[in-house]
């Protein structure tokens, strides 16, 4: 998480697609890949000729050619999100990504890899039944990346763990999402809000549909739900 967000007063987070939960510096859940699982995935992706990066609490670790091969994919991702062509570079999208350290790690939460075709996702899913396989991309459910993460990783369950810890009520929670992986969170929370740029599945699962992220969708939803007033917004 960027320093700017921490400076806003955020006191906790749910990350790694629900595999990591932290409240005021206390780690409530950390469900990551083992070193052996990481090694197997890295070897598989190398053998298949796919570029990837490891997501860890200590940072992001890119494969040997991710910077070059990822460039057009990142540009497409940015375009799908905003609808505006962008010359964004991999370095700008991932300013803290490292490229010279070992890719065999025991602190990995998730591994994302560039999809050359849908077959890459299905091959990874078949090769790693001990992990959860998913896809992500830009607007809707376009798949630009595949990912592999630990089993029993669920955003809805992560919210439950946090609420139990702080003694909060489920009915008082509001979830916002724009991807299929957000559906369990939207269904668990008191109110589930789907962003307009999300896919059909998450829109069907939501209690309320707002506009796209880049069309002030969060602001509109905050007003609709009474989280802001027009005088002090």
C-alpha positions in Angstrom: 0.0 0.0 0.0 1.4 3.4 -0.9 2.5 5.9 1.7 -0.1 8.4 0.6 -2.9 6.0 1.6 -1.4 5.4 5.0 -1.1 9.1 5.5 -4.9 9.4 5.1 -5.3 7.6 8.4 -5.9 4.1 7.2 -5.4 1.8 10.2 -5.6 -1.6 8.5 -6.1 -3.5 5.3 -7.2 -6.6 3.5 -4.9 -7.6 0.8 -3.8 -10.5 -1.4 -7.4 -11.1 -2.6 -8.4 -11.9 1.0 -5.2 -13.8 2.0 -3.9 -11.1 4.3 -5.7 -9.1 7.0 -4.0 -6.5 9.2 -5.5 -4.2 11.8 -3.4 -1.4 13.5 -0.2 -3.3 12.8 -1.5 -6.7 14.0 -1.6 -9.4 11.4 -4.9 -11.4 11.7 -4.4 -13.6 8.7 -1.6 -14.4 6.3 -2.3 -17.2 3.9 0.4 -17.4 1.3 2.3 -19.8 -0.9 4.9 -22.1 0.6 8.5 -22.0 -0.8 7.8 -25.3 -2.5 4.7 -24.0 -4.2 6.4 -20.9 -5.3 9.2 -22.8 -6.8 6.9 -25.1 -8.8 4.9 -22.1 -10.1 8.0 -20.2 -11.1 9.4 -23.2 -12.9 6.1 -23.9 -14.7 5.8 -20.3 -15.9 9.4 -20.3 -17.1 8.9 -23.5 -19.0 5.7 -22.1 -20.6 7.5 -18.9 -21.6 5.2 -16.6 -19.5 6.3 -13.4 -17.8 5.1 -12.8 -14.3 5.6 -11.1 -11.0 5.4 -12.2 -7.3 3.3 -10.3 -4.9 4.8 -10.2 -1.4 4.4 -8.0 1.7 8.0 -7.0 1.1 7.4 -5.9 -2.4 6.8 -7.0 -6.0 9.4 -9.2 -7.8 9.3 -9.3 -11.6 10.5 -12.0 -13.9 13.4 -11.5 -16.2 11.5 -10.0 -19.2 8.4 -8.7 -17.4 9.4 -5.1 -18.0 9.5 -5.5 -21.8 6.7 -8.0 -22.3 4.5 -6.3 -19.7 4.6 -2.9 -21.4 1.8 -3.4 -24.0 -0.3 -5.4 -21.4 -0.1 -2.6 -18.9 -1.1 0.0 -21.5 -4.1 -2.1 -22.5 -5.0 -2.5 -18.8 -4.9 1.2 -18.3 -7.0 1.8 -21.4 -9.6 -0.7 -20.4 -9.8 1.0 -17.0 -10.1 4.6 -18.2 -11.1 4.5 -21.9 -8.2 6.8 -22.7 -5.0 5.7 -24.4 -2.1 5.9 -22.0 1.7 5.6 -22.5 2.1 4.3 -18.9 5.2 2.2 -18.4 5.7 -0.8 -16.3 8.0 1.3 -14.1 5.2 3.8 -13.6 2.6 1.2 -12.9 4.9 -0.7 -10.5 7.4 1.8 -9.2 8.7 -0.5 -6.5 9.0 -3.7 -8.5 12.4 -5.4 -8.3 14.0 -7.4 -11.1 17.3 -8.7 -9.8 16.3 -10.8 -6.8 15.6 -14.5 -6.4 12.1 -15.6 -7.6 12.1 -18.6 -5.3 10.6 -17.1 -2.1 8.8 -18.1 1.0 6.9 -14.9 1.5 4.7 -14.8 -1.6 1.0 -14.0 -1.4 0.1 -14.3 -5.1 1.7 -14.8 -8.5 0.3 -13.0 -11.5 1.3 -13.9 -15.0 0.7 -12.4 -18.5 -1.8 -14.5 -20.5 -0.7 -15.1 -24.1 -3.9 -17.1 -24.6 -6.8 -18.5 -22.5 -5.0 -21.9 -22.6 -2.3 -20.5 -20.3 -4.9 -20.0 -17.5 -6.4 -23.5 -18.0 -2.9 -25.1 -18.0 -2.0 -23.3 -14.8 -5.3 -24.3 -13.2 -4.8 -27.9 -14.1 -1.1 -27.9 -13.0 -1.8 -26.5 -9.5 -4.9 -28.1 -8.0 -3.4 -27.1 -4.6 -3.8 -23.4 -5.4 -6.6 -21.1 -6.5 -6.4 -19.9 -10.1 -8.0 -16.7 -11.3 -7.8 -14.0 -14.0 -7.9 -10.3 -14.0 -7.7 -7.4 -16.5 -9.4 -4.2 -17.3 -13.0 -3.3 -17.8 -15.5 -6.0 -17.3 -14.1 -9.5 -17.2 -11.4 -9.1 -19.8 -8.5 -11.5 -18.9 -5.1 -10.0 -19.4 -3.4 -11.7 -16.4 -3.8 -15.1 -14.7 -3.0 -15.5 -11.0 -2.3 -18.3 -8.5 -2.9 -17.9 -4.8 -3.3 -20.0 -1.7 -6.4 -22.1 -1.2 -9.0 -20.8 1.3 -8.4 -17.3 0.1 -11.7 -15.4 0.1 -12.4 -11.7 0.5 -15.7 -12.3 2.3 -14.0 -14.5 4.9 -11.3 -11.9 5.3 -13.9 -9.3 6.1 -15.5 -11.7 8.7 -12.1 -12.2 10.4 -11.6 -8.5 10.6 -15.1 -7.8 12.0 -14.7 -10.5 14.6 -11.5 -9.0 15.7 -12.7 -5.4 16.1 -16.2 -6.3 17.3 -18.1 -4.7 14.4 -21.4 -5.7 12.9 -21.7 -7.2 9.5 -24.8 -5.1 8.8 -22.7 -1.9 9.2 -20.3 -2.9 6.4 -20.2 -1.7 2.8 -18.2 -3.3 0.1 -17.2 -1.9 -3.3 -15.9 -4.1 -6.2 -15.5 -4.4 -9.9 -14.2 -7.9 -10.4 -15.5 -11.5 -10.1 -13.2 -12.1 -7.1 -15.0 -9.3 -5.2 -18.4 -11.1 -5.3 -18.0 -13.0 -2.0 -17.2 -9.7 -0.3 -20.2 -8.0 -1.8 -22.4 -10.9 -0.8 -21.1 -11.0 2.8 -21.2 -7.3 3.6 -24.3 -5.4 4.6 -24.4 -3.5 1.3 -22.6 -4.6 -1.8 -21.8 -2.0 -4.5 -20.7 -2.9 -8.0 -18.7 -0.4 -10.0 -20.1 0.4 -13.5 -16.9 -0.9 -15.1 -17.4 -4.3 -13.5 -18.6 -7.5 -15.3 -22.1 -8.8 -15.5 -21.6 -11.3 -12.7 -20.6 -8.8 -10.1 -23.4 -6.4 -11.1 -25.9 -9.2 -10.6 -24.5 -9.9 -7.2 -24.6 -6.3 -6.0 -27.3 -4.4 -4.0 -26.4 -1.2 -5.7 -24.8 -0.4 -9.1 -22.8 2.9 -9.4 -20.9 4.4 -12.3 -17.5 3.5 -13.5 -14.5 4.2 -11.3 -13.2 7.0 -13.7 -16.7 8.6 -13.8 -16.9 9.4 -10.1 -18.6 6.1 -9.3 -17.3 6.0 -5.7 -18.4 9.6 -5.1 -21.9 8.9 -6.5 -22.2 5.8 -4.3 -21.0 7.6 -1.2 -23.7 10.2 -1.8 -26.4 7.6 -2.5 -25.6 5.7 0.7 -25.5 8.8 2.9 -21.8 8.6 3.6 -21.3 12.2 2.5 -23.4 15.3 2.7 -23.3 18.0 0.0 -22.1 20.7 2.5 -19.2 18.8 4.0 -18.3 16.4 1.1 
